[in-house]
């Protein structure tokens, strides 16, 4: 007997699940960005202007990037773009 069967609705379920998952990930990303905004603003007030300087400041404060690793310039860029999207 073959595994998997032939369920024509599986595609619909997969699409619905993927859409719901994307909504949850986006909401979490927005929440995290909002929580980090005061820290990024403080770093800028302290003189950090480049993406690398902001990343270093976040790392110095013990804050991890979204996947748990150190901040890098690209991650800071993505964070700043999220702020721009919110306004």
N, C-alpha and C positions, 0 to 999 in steps of 0.2 A: 504494500500500500504506500503510495507516494506521500511524502510529508508536505505540509503547507496547505493542502487543499486548494479549492478554487473559490475564494470568497470575493465576489465582485465589489463588496463595500469596503474592503480593506484599504483601498486607496483613499476613500473619503475619510476614514478614521485616521489614517496617517497624516493627511493634510490638516485635519482639525487639530490633531495632537501637536503637529509642528507649529501651527499658528499660535496655539495656546502657550507652547514653550517659548516661542519668540517674544510674546507679550510679557511673560514673567521675567525673562532675561533682560528685556529692555527696561522694565520697571526697576529691577534691582540695580542696573547700571545707572539709571537716573538718580536713585536714592544714594548710591555710593558717591556719585559725582557731586551731589548736593552736600553731602557730609564733608567732602574734601575741599569744597570751595573756600571756606574760611582759612584753611591751612595754605592753600595756593595763594590766596590774597595776601596773607601774612608774609609768605616767602617773597612775593613781589615787592611788598613794602620794605622788606629787609635787603632788597637789591638784586634778587634772583630774577634775571630777565630772559635768559635763554632756556630752552627746553631742558637741556642737560643740567643747568643749575637748579631748576625746579625739581627735576628728578632726584638730584643729589640731596636736596633739602627734604624731600619726602622720605627718602631712604634713611637720612640721618635721624629723622624723627621716628624711625621704626615702622613706618607705614608701608604695607606691601601693595603691589600692583594687584589688579583684579584676580589674577590666577595664583596669587600667593608669592610670587617672586619679587625681585627688586624692580623699582621703577626705572624705565629707560625713556629717552627723549620721545620715541614714537608713542609710548603710552601716555605721556603728558600731552602730546599733540592731540591724541584722541580725546583726552579729558577736556582740553580747552575747546575742541570742536563741539563737544557735547554742551558746554556752557553756551557757545554761540547759537546752537540749535534752540536752546531754552528761551532765548531772548527774542 
